[in-house]
Amino acid sequence: MIDTVAARLGVALPIEACRSADAAGLSALWLGPDEWLLLTPDASDDWVASLQSLLGDALCSLVDVSHRQVALEVIDGAVGAETLLASGCALDLSLRAFPVGMCTRTMYDKAEIVLWRRAPDRFHIEVWRSFARYVEGLLRIAEAEA
């Protein structure tokens, strides 16, 4: 089933825990056994419908959560991205422990997030819309206090 869905999507679905894959503008993040978060910068309102059509009769479920979540990028600047995120996240975010391509669900202070390392100096966060300003505010405070 995984190979069928991956072939139809055009991106490998990672089967190793907490890993991601990219191809043709589509990213797949492993969130749990048989659960992936698909991200694309070009999503339109009919993107999910076109994916459902592409998947056809493949045994899978596709749910659009784009209106629920907000994406934030944390990039090295005056303060390093790892330092900013460490202000509210208990994970070891060193490059050794959290390499490029790694992703996971975790907490940032009191907000659940999906955290994905895109590059040595860049993280992508997916957070529920209702927590986005809260997380952004905490990141700004951490930057000011660093």
N, C-alpha and C positions, 0 to 999 in steps of 0.2 A: 504494500500500500504506500509506504513512504517513497519508494522509488518512482511509482506511478505519479504521485502528486508532485514530486520534485521535477520529474521530466516535463510535466504539463506546465508547471510554473516557470521553469527555466532557471531555477536556483536550487542548489543542493540543500536539503533540509538536514541540518546538523543532527547527528545521533549521539554525539558526545555531550555530556551535561555541560551547561553554561557556555556554549560556543555559538558562534554566528557564522553566516556565509553571505556573500554578496555576489550578484550577477545581474547584469543588464538593468541596473537601477532599482533592483529589488533586494532587500536584506531580509534574512530569516534568522531570528533569534530563538534559540532553544530555551524554553521556559519550564519545561517539565516533560515527562514521558508523553510522547504523542501530542505535545503542545508547542506551537511556535508563534511568535509575533512577527508578522510580515510588515515591513516598513518600505515605503516608497515616497520620494519627494513629490511625485507627480500624480498623486491620488486624486481622482475626480469622483463626483457623486456616483457615477456608474462603474467605478473601478471594481467594486466587490461583485457587482452583477457580471461583469466581464470575466472575472476570475472564476465565479461559480459556473459560468458557461464553459470556460476552458477546462475546468475540472470534471465536468460532465457527471458520469456515474461513479467516479472514484469515491471510495468509502471514506468520507471526511466531513467535517463541519467547518464552515467558514463564517466568522462573525465579525462585523464591522464595529470596531471600537474607536474609530477616528474622532468622533464627537465627544468621547469621554476623556480622552487623553490630550495632553499638551507636551510638546517636545522642547527640551532645553539642552543647549550645548554648553559644556564647561570646558574652556580652553585655557592653557597656560597663558598668563599675562604677568602683571606685577606680582601676583601670587600664583603659585602652581596649582593646577587643577586637582592634584591629589590632596594638597593641603586644604583647599576649599572644601572638598567633599569629606575629608576626614573630620571636619568640624561637626558633622551630623551623622556620619556613617561609621559603624564600628568595624567594617571590613578592612583587611590589609589591602590597600590599593596600590602597593608598590608594583612596579612593572614585572618583577619576579613572581609575585603572588597573583596578580591580576593582569595577565598579558593582553596585548592587543587582540581583539576579537572575542574576549571573554565578556559574558553578560550574565546577569542574575537579577532576580527579584530581591530587594532588600529594603531596609528602612533608612530614610533620611530624616533624622529627628523623629517626628511622629507620623510622617507620611510614607506610605508604601510607594516605592519607585521601581522601575526597571532601569538598571544601570548597565551601560555597554561601553567598553573601551574601544574607541574608533582608531586611535593613534596613541603613541607614547605620551603626547601632551593634550589629548582630547577625549572627553567622555560625552556620551549622549544619555540623556535622562528622559524617560517617559513617565509622566506623573498624571494622576487624575486631575482634571480641570479644576475641581474644587480645592485642590491643594497646591496648584501651580504658583500662585502669588506667595503663598506661605514659604514654599521651597526657595523660590527666587529671592525673597526677602532674607531668608537665613543665609543664603549664599552671599548676598551683598553685605550683610553684617559681618560674616566671616572674612570677606575681602577687606573690609574697613578695619577690622581688628588685627589683621595679620601684620 
